[in-house]
Amino acid sequence: MTYSYVHLAINREAFPNAFELFDKSLMTGRGRGKYCYRDDVRAAAEQFLRSQLEKKLGVVPIVYVV
């Protein structure tokens, strides 16, 4: 997931009570004003997502996670 200050402003305006996704300590820079989650954070999140989906979907294969 790529995140920028523009995304931050849009999310804050559209969803003022939502959980804050932007956490610079968990992210790394990817160009001018753009950030994405560090590889270790992304891998842990993907593992969690896959385990939760497996509980709901059983043996349905998950080929790709964006």
N, C-alpha and C positions, 0 to 999 in steps of 0.2 A: 504494500500500500504506500503510495506516495502522498505526502501531505505537505501543504504549504500554508503560509499565512492567509492566503485567500480562502482556502478551505476552512481554516480556523474562524475567520470572520463570518463566512456564510453559515457555518454550523452554529455559531453563537447567536446569530440573529434568528435563524430558522428554528433552532431547538435550544432555547435559553436554559432549560432545566436538564438537558441531556448530560451524560457522562462526558468528560473532557478527554478526547482521544489524543490530543497533541501533548506529548511528554518528551521534551528535548533530551532528557536523560536516557530514554529508551531508544532514541533515534540517532541516525547519522545523516550528515548532509549529502545531498545528491544534486548539487548544482545550486544555482542562485535562488535562495529562499525555499528550496524544496528539501523535504526530509522523508526518510522511510525508516521503518523499524530495523534495528540491528538484526543480523542473521540469527543470533541466538534467541532473541525475543520472538522473531517471526517463526522459527522452528518450534519453539514451545507452544506458541499460539496455534500453529497448524496441528501439532500433536493433540492438543486439547480439542480442537474442532473435529478432527477425525474420530477421536474417541466418542465424542458426543453424537456425531452422525451415525457411527456404528451402532450405538445403543438404539437409535430410532429406526435405522434402515437395515440393520442386520448385515447380511453378506453382500449387499449392493456395493460394487467397487467404486471407489472415489479415485478418479484418474488424475485430476488436476485441481489444485487449490491456488486461487489468485490472491 
